[in-house]
Amino acid sequence: VDVAGVAVPGQEPRRSQESVWDYPRPPSLERVSDVLRVRFAGETIAETFAGYRVLETSHPPVYYFPPESVRTVFLIAAPQRSFCEFKGFAHYWSLDVRGTRSERAAWSYPEPTEPFLAIRDFFAFYASRVDECTVGYERVRAQEGEFYGGWITSKIVGPFKGGPETFDW
């Protein structure tokens, strides 16, 4: 049963896996020791061993990169903003690598709420809007839909919010 009391069929995690239905709401913030990497247009855009992930019920984790690990020369501020009830206002960033563009490929929180101050000015990337994202050395799958930016690895099981008919979960 999800947070709204709606029955949602979940997958049973194996010993080495996590179920996104065991993640908390409100979400939590956790350090990541695996290497995180984002590639686009033949360039490594971001790479770090000092990332964070946000864990929220029904969502694949969203990974955040410290600003010093991101090649910000490829980022262009986008005019869009969105509001998260837990983290505050997000600012969006497009990528431009020698003329190859990806609109709103990343976002950041310049003034996050108290529980998320550790990711102030960190960048998160949509796996669906870049060429490749990895956690450790595993290539991730993008969370379905155009709003959420979770990264799906073999270490998590769903079902995941984001696809058709899941917005009321």
Salt bridges, closest charged atoms under 4 A:
GLU18 OE2 - ARG53 NH2 2.91
GLU30 OE2 - ARG53 NE 2.63
GLU43 OE1 - ARG71 NH1 2.68
GLU43 OE2 - ARG98 NH1 2.82
GLU47 OE2 - ARG37 NH2 2.45
GLU56 OE2 - ARG25 NH1 2.48
GLU56 OE2 - HIS59 NE2 3.95
GLU85 OE2 - ARG25 NH2 3.24
ASP96 OD2 - ARG101 NH1 3.39
GLU103 OE2 - ARG101 NE 2.82
GLU132 OE2 - ARG139 NH1 3.64
GLU146 OE1 - ARG129 NH2 2.71
